[in-house]
Amino acid sequence: MSSTVAVALGYTLIPVAAAVVGALLAIFRRPGPVLTSAVQHFAAGVVFAAAAGEILPDILDEGGVMPTLIGGFAGIAAMLLVGQLEKIAKGPVGLLTTVGVDLLIDGLVLGIAFAAGASAGILLTAALTLEVLFLGVSTAIGLGEEMSSRLKAVLATVAVVLLMPVGVLLSAPVAFAEPAVKAGLFAFGLIALLYLVTEELLVEAHEQAEDRPWVTALFFIGFLVLILLQEAVG
């Protein structure tokens, strides 16, 4: 195992812990729709900034039109498949499957980000922690409606969250890949992050509560916060 993957695995424990907290929060004190929408807007801005400020420059640095196109279209295909899976999945097994695929891809993208650089990985960890926190909330709530025991719903959520470190392990070859291959993988990661922002976080945020100006503003505040962190980290 490379040192990059080991570091990424260590940082993965942060969003994993956030998901566990989210699952427990959903069972014992579910957050209100306005708060949920606000945090999801903020998280979307943070993820978007991480994609634009960290992953995109690495694609441009690695170069290669064909690798970028191949990786990008692979990302598009994967995200469309995830979207279709979310539509047809039913019951606890379906919910756990879609959430598991999401988390596996999140872990893969996080590993790719650490391969791009420590600062990229750390900043993306912060972004994904917010996303996974509320993914834990929504998963536990969904399972709680289907299962007889709240404890079982929490344990099932915790179990599926462990797929995120598995995704990091799947990214291990990136550290040793040729520049052209890295460019393709970075393009895949970029598409995955953009899908997370546009088709998951913001869509779910708008479903939670009616738009309010201060809630909408949190998207841009999240974006600016990560940009400032990028400047501070250097």
C-alpha positions in Angstrom: 0.0 0.0 0.0 1.4 3.4 -1.0 1.8 6.2 1.5 -0.7 8.2 -0.4 -3.4 5.6 -0.1 -2.6 5.1 3.6 -3.1 8.9 4.2 -6.3 8.9 2.2 -7.6 6.0 4.3 -6.8 7.9 7.5 -8.7 10.9 6.3 -11.6 8.8 5.1 -12.4 8.0 8.8 -13.6 11.6 9.1 -16.6 11.4 6.7 -17.2 7.8 7.9 -17.5 9.1 11.5 -19.8 12.0 10.2 -22.1 9.4 8.6 -22.4 7.5 11.9 -23.2 10.8 13.7 -25.8 11.6 11.0 -27.4 8.1 11.4 -27.6 8.6 15.1 -28.9 12.1 14.7 -31.7 10.9 12.4 -32.9 8.3 14.9 -32.8 10.4 18.0 -33.2 14.0 16.8 -33.9 14.5 13.1 -32.7 17.9 11.8 -35.3 20.2 10.4 -35.8 20.7 6.6 -34.5 24.3 6.5 -31.3 23.3 8.4 -30.8 20.3 6.2 -31.3 22.4 3.0 -28.9 25.1 4.3 -26.1 22.6 5.0 -26.6 20.8 1.7 -26.3 24.2 -0.1 -23.1 24.9 1.8 -21.7 21.5 1.1 -22.6 21.8 -2.6 -20.6 25.0 -2.8 -17.6 23.4 -1.0 -17.7 20.4 -3.3 -18.0 22.6 -6.4 -15.0 24.7 -5.3 -13.0 21.5 -4.7 -13.7 20.2 -8.2 -13.0 23.5 -9.9 -10.0 24.5 -7.8 -8.2 21.2 -7.2 -9.2 18.5 -9.7 -9.6 20.7 -12.9 -6.1 22.3 -12.7 -4.6 18.8 -12.4 -6.5 17.7 -15.5 -5.0 20.7 -17.4 -1.5 20.0 -16.0 -1.5 16.3 -16.9 -2.8 17.2 -20.4 -4.1 14.8 -23.1 -7.3 15.4 -25.0 -8.2 11.7 -25.5 -7.5 10.6 -21.9 -9.6 13.5 -20.7 -12.5 12.6 -23.1 -12.3 8.9 -22.2 -12.3 9.5 -18.5 -14.9 12.2 -18.7 -17.3 10.0 -20.7 -16.7 7.1 -18.4 -17.7 9.4 -15.5 -20.8 10.5 -17.4 -21.8 6.8 -18.0 -21.2 5.9 -14.4 -23.2 8.8 -13.0 -26.1 8.1 -15.4 -26.1 4.5 -14.3 -26.1 5.6 -10.6 -29.1 7.9 -11.4 -31.0 5.0 -13.0 -30.2 2.8 -10.1 -31.6 5.3 -7.7 -34.9 5.4 -9.7 -35.4 1.6 -9.8 -34.1 0.7 -6.4 -36.9 -0.3 -3.9 -36.9 -1.3 -0.3 -34.0 -1.5 2.2 -31.9 -3.5 -0.2 -32.4 -1.1 -3.0 -31.6 1.9 -0.7 -28.5 0.3 0.7 -27.3 -0.6 -2.9 -27.7 2.9 -4.2 -26.1 4.5 -1.1 -23.3 1.9 -1.3 -22.5 2.7 -4.9 -22.5 6.5 -4.1 -20.1 6.0 -1.2 -17.8 3.7 -3.2 -17.5 6.3 -5.9 -17.0 9.0 -3.2 -14.1 7.0 -1.8 -12.6 6.4 -5.2 -12.8 10.2 -6.0 -11.2 11.0 -2.6 -8.4 8.6 -3.4 -7.9 10.2 -6.8 -7.9 13.6 -5.1 -5.1 12.6 -2.7 -3.2 11.3 -5.7 -3.5 14.8 -7.2 -2.0 16.3 -4.0 -2.4 16.4 -0.3 -4.1 19.7 -0.3 -6.7 18.5 -2.8 -7.4 15.4 -0.7 -7.7 17.3 2.5 -10.1 20.0 1.1 -12.2 17.3 -0.6 -12.4 15.4 2.7 -13.9 18.5 4.2 -16.4 18.8 1.4 -17.4 15.1 1.5 -17.7 15.1 5.2 -20.7 17.5 5.0 -22.2 15.5 2.2 -21.8 12.1 3.9 -23.2 13.5 7.2 -26.6 14.1 5.6 -26.3 11.0 3.5 -26.1 9.2 6.9 -29.2 11.1 8.1 -31.3 10.3 5.0 -30.2 6.7 4.8 -31.1 6.0 8.5 -34.4 7.7 8.1 -35.2 5.7 5.0 -34.2 2.4 6.6 -36.1 3.3 9.8 -39.3 3.5 7.8 -38.7 0.0 6.4 -37.1 -1.8 9.4 -38.8 -2.6 12.8 -35.7 -1.6 14.8 -34.0 1.8 14.9 -30.8 0.1 16.0 -30.8 -2.1 12.9 -31.3 0.9 10.7 -28.2 2.6 12.3 -26.1 -0.6 12.1 -27.0 -1.1 8.4 -26.1 2.6 7.7 -22.8 2.2 9.5 -22.0 -1.0 7.5 -22.7 0.5 4.1 -20.6 3.6 4.9 -17.5 1.3 5.2 -17.7 1.1 1.4 -16.1 4.5 1.3 -12.7 3.3 2.5 -13.0 0.4 0.0 -13.4 3.0 -2.7 -10.1 4.6 -1.5 -8.4 1.3 -1.8 -9.6 0.9 -5.4 -7.8 4.2 -6.2 -4.4 2.8 -5.2 -3.1 2.3 -8.8 -3.6 6.0 -9.5 -0.4 6.9 -7.7 1.7 4.8 -10.1 -0.2 5.5 -13.3 1.2 7.3 -16.3 0.2 11.0 -16.7 -2.3 10.2 -19.5 -4.0 7.7 -17.3 -4.1 10.1 -14.4 -5.7 12.7 -16.6 -8.5 10.3 -17.5 -9.0 9.4 -13.8 -9.0 13.0 -12.8 -11.6 13.7 -15.5 -13.7 10.8 -14.1 -13.4 12.3 -10.6 -14.4 15.8 -11.8 -17.6 14.5 -13.5 -18.5 12.5 -10.3 -18.1 15.6 -8.2 -20.2 17.8 -10.5 -22.9 15.1 -10.5 -22.8 15.2 -6.7 -23.4 18.9 -6.7 -26.0 19.3 -9.5 -28.0 16.1 -9.3 -27.8 15.1 -5.6 -26.9 17.9 -3.1 -28.8 20.8 -4.7 -31.7 18.7 -5.9 -32.2 17.2 -2.4 -31.7 20.6 -0.8 -34.6 22.1 -2.9 -36.8 19.2 -2.0 -36.2 19.7 1.7 -37.6 23.3 2.0 -38.7 26.3 0.0 -35.8 28.4 -1.2 -34.8 31.2 1.0 -32.3 33.9 0.1 -29.9 33.2 3.0 -30.0 29.4 2.3 -29.2 30.0 -1.4 -26.4 32.3 -0.4 -24.8 29.4 1.5 -23.9 27.7 -1.7 -21.7 30.7 -2.7 -20.4 31.1 0.8 -19.3 27.5 0.8 -17.5 28.1 -2.5 -15.7 31.1 -1.2 -14.8 29.4 2.1 -13.0 26.6 0.2 -11.3 29.0 -2.2 -9.9 30.9 0.9 -8.8 27.6 2.4 -7.0 26.8 -0.9 -5.2 30.1 -0.7 -4.3 29.5 2.9 -3.0 25.9 2.3 -1.1 27.1 -0.7 
